[in-house]
Amino acid sequence: QQQVKQSPQSLIVQKGGISIINCAYENTAFDYFPWYQQFPGKGPALLIAIRPDVSEKKEGRFTISFNKSAKQFSLHIMDSQPGDSATYFCAASIRYYGGSQGNLIFGKGTKLSVKP
Amino acid sequence: NAGVTQTPKFQVLKTGQSMTLQCAQDMNHEYMSWYRQDPGMGLRLIHYSVGAGITDQGEVPNGYNVSRSTTEDFPLRLLSAAPSQTSVYFCASSSVMNTEAFFGQGTRLTVV
């Protein structure tokens, strides 16, 4: 079952441009939405995360926008750099739940290439 | 500060062989999990554990076994390898179930 849908599958952006990756979720009980960044040959690493009580969170050039009513959230990378070239995964989970839905459910990933 | 350590990094198996992928963490995390990553499929949860002695199935558990005898270690066993198990396997740990997950470097497994 695909509970988190991510788009686009791949993205090419010029250096200095804005990269935007979108995710949509189905389960309204989800209340933790992280983004992971993965470089080739490495494991994913947490980039930024948001809880649904805020609509936006910014850390440096990376911003998460969250739309609870639309059940969507997105990652914006401002002033994209070649070093940002990686695969990005969105994810979702339920924070205070001891069962299986407490696990992270990942989107299928977006491969970002930033051209110099 | 090792974090999450996976061994081996690469492995080639013949169909029907069995093997164990090792995962160890030194952060005293209660929660550990195994994912497989396939092109275009993202990260899919195989098995997870919320503490020593407690394991449960994820989205794609068939063909895999796990055990959690200590907080530090969470090995993944392939009982009888099949070509469909060719994938990159990641182990992850976190202090509790849905805080920051720390991933290992992965094991690239090829079953021929």
Interface residues (C-beta under 8 A of the other chain):
Chain A: Q1 Q6 Q9 Y32 P34 G41 K42 G43 P44 A45 L46 A49 F89 S93 I94 R95 Y97 G98 S100 G102 N103 L104 I105 F106 G107 K108 G109
Chain B: V4 S33 Y35 G40 M41 G42 L43 R44 L45 Y48 V50 D56 G58 E59 F90 A92 M97 N98 E100 A101 F102 F103 G104 Q105 G106
